[in-house]
Amino acid sequence: MVVMLDSVETIYAKYVGEMVRLKWPLTGLFTFEYLVRLASVLRPTSYAMSFFDVVDFLAIITTYVSLLVSGVLAALACIS
């Protein structure tokens, strides 16, 4: 929900601080839940390849990739 609201410019402009404070703890919690699900099944590879778990993985990984990309861009800006 936070990510969806984050994409609406008027809401993002008004609640940017709250969005950031909510996004990372919720991503951490969702990541923990995903890893616990993988650890608790007999065949984690086949479980991870199911449709809904691929969707879950993509939802998680995009947040971490955005963190990585913004960090790299910030580092490049400092070098320039």
TORKOL-4160 file (C-alpha; in steps of 0.2 Angstrom, whole numbers, padded with zeros to 4 digits, m for minus):
80
<pt num="1" X="0000" Y="0000" Z="0000"/>
<pt num="2" X="0014" Y="0012" Z="0004"/>
<pt num="3" X="0022" Y="0009" Z="m0013"/>
<pt num="4" X="0006" Y="0012" Z="m0022"/>
<pt num="5" X="0003" Y="0028" Z="m0012"/>
<pt num="6" X="0021" Y="0033" Z="m0015"/>
<pt num="7" X="0018" Y="0034" Z="m0034"/>
<pt num="8" X="0004" Y="0047" Z="m0032"/>
<pt num="9" X="0013" Y="0064" Z="m0033"/>
<pt num="10" X="0001" Y="0074" Z="m0022"/>
<pt num="11" X="0001" Y="0061" Z="m0008"/>
<pt num="12" X="0020" Y="0058" Z="m0009"/>
<pt num="13" X="0024" Y="0077" Z="m0008"/>
<pt num="14" X="0013" Y="0079" Z="0007"/>
<pt num="15" X="0018" Y="0063" Z="0017"/>
<pt num="16" X="0036" Y="0059" Z="0010"/>
<pt num="17" X="0043" Y="0057" Z="0028"/>
<pt num="18" X="0030" Y="0045" Z="0033"/>
<pt num="19" X="0031" Y="0035" Z="0017"/>
<pt num="20" X="0050" Y="0033" Z="0020"/>
<pt num="21" X="0048" Y="0028" Z="0038"/>
<pt num="22" X="0035" Y="0015" Z="0034"/>
<pt num="23" X="0043" Y="0008" Z="0018"/>
<pt num="24" X="0059" Y="0001" Z="0026"/>
<pt num="25" X="0052" Y="m0007" Z="0042"/>
<pt num="26" X="0038" Y="m0015" Z="0031"/>
<pt num="27" X="0050" Y="m0021" Z="0018"/>
<pt num="28" X="0061" Y="m0029" Z="0032"/>
<pt num="29" X="0046" Y="m0037" Z="0040"/>
<pt num="30" X="0040" Y="m0044" Z="0023"/>
<pt num="31" X="0058" Y="m0050" Z="0019"/>
<pt num="32" X="0059" Y="m0059" Z="0036"/>
<pt num="33" X="0042" Y="m0067" Z="0032"/>
<pt num="34" X="0047" Y="m0072" Z="0015"/>
<pt num="35" X="0064" Y="m0080" Z="0021"/>
<pt num="36" X="0054" Y="m0089" Z="0036"/>
<pt num="37" X="0042" Y="m0097" Z="0023"/>
<pt num="38" X="0057" Y="m0103" Z="0012"/>
<pt num="39" X="0065" Y="m0110" Z="0027"/>
<pt num="40" X="0050" Y="m0119" Z="0033"/>
<pt num="41" X="0045" Y="m0129" Z="0018"/>
<pt num="42" X="0053" Y="m0146" Z="0012"/>
<pt num="43" X="0057" Y="m0140" Z="m0005"/>
<pt num="44" X="0062" Y="m0122" Z="m0005"/>
<pt num="45" X="0067" Y="m0121" Z="m0023"/>
<pt num="46" X="0051" Y="m0127" Z="m0030"/>
<pt num="47" X="0041" Y="m0117" Z="m0017"/>
<pt num="48" X="0051" Y="m0101" Z="m0023"/>
<pt num="49" X="0047" Y="m0104" Z="m0041"/>
<pt num="50" X="0028" Y="m0104" Z="m0038"/>
<pt num="51" X="0019" Y="m0089" Z="m0046"/>
<pt num="52" X="0015" Y="m0080" Z="m0030"/>
<pt num="53" X="0032" Y="m0082" Z="m0022"/>
<pt num="54" X="0040" Y="m0075" Z="m0038"/>
<pt num="55" X="0029" Y="m0060" Z="m0036"/>
<pt num="56" X="0034" Y="m0059" Z="m0018"/>
<pt num="57" X="0052" Y="m0060" Z="m0022"/>
<pt num="58" X="0050" Y="m0046" Z="m0036"/>
<pt num="59" X="0041" Y="m0035" Z="m0024"/>
<pt num="60" X="0055" Y="m0037" Z="m0011"/>
<pt num="61" X="0070" Y="m0036" Z="m0023"/>
<pt num="62" X="0064" Y="m0020" Z="m0031"/>
<pt num="63" X="0065" Y="m0010" Z="m0015"/>
<pt num="64" X="0083" Y="m0016" Z="m0011"/>
<pt num="65" X="0088" Y="m0013" Z="m0029"/>
<pt num="66" X="0082" Y="0005" Z="m0028"/>
<pt num="67" X="0092" Y="0007" Z="m0012"/>
<pt num="68" X="0108" Y="0000" Z="m0021"/>
<pt num="69" X="0105" Y="0011" Z="m0036"/>
<pt num="70" X="0102" Y="0027" Z="m0026"/>
<pt num="71" X="0118" Y="0023" Z="m0016"/>
<pt num="72" X="0128" Y="0021" Z="m0031"/>
<pt num="73" X="0121" Y="0037" Z="m0039"/>
<pt num="74" X="0125" Y="0046" Z="m0023"/>
<pt num="75" X="0143" Y="0040" Z="m0023"/>
<pt num="76" X="0145" Y="0044" Z="m0041"/>
<pt num="77" X="0139" Y="0062" Z="m0037"/>
<pt num="78" X="0152" Y="0064" Z="m0023"/>
<pt num="79" X="0166" Y="0058" Z="m0035"/>
<pt num="80" X="0161" Y="0070" Z="m0049"/>
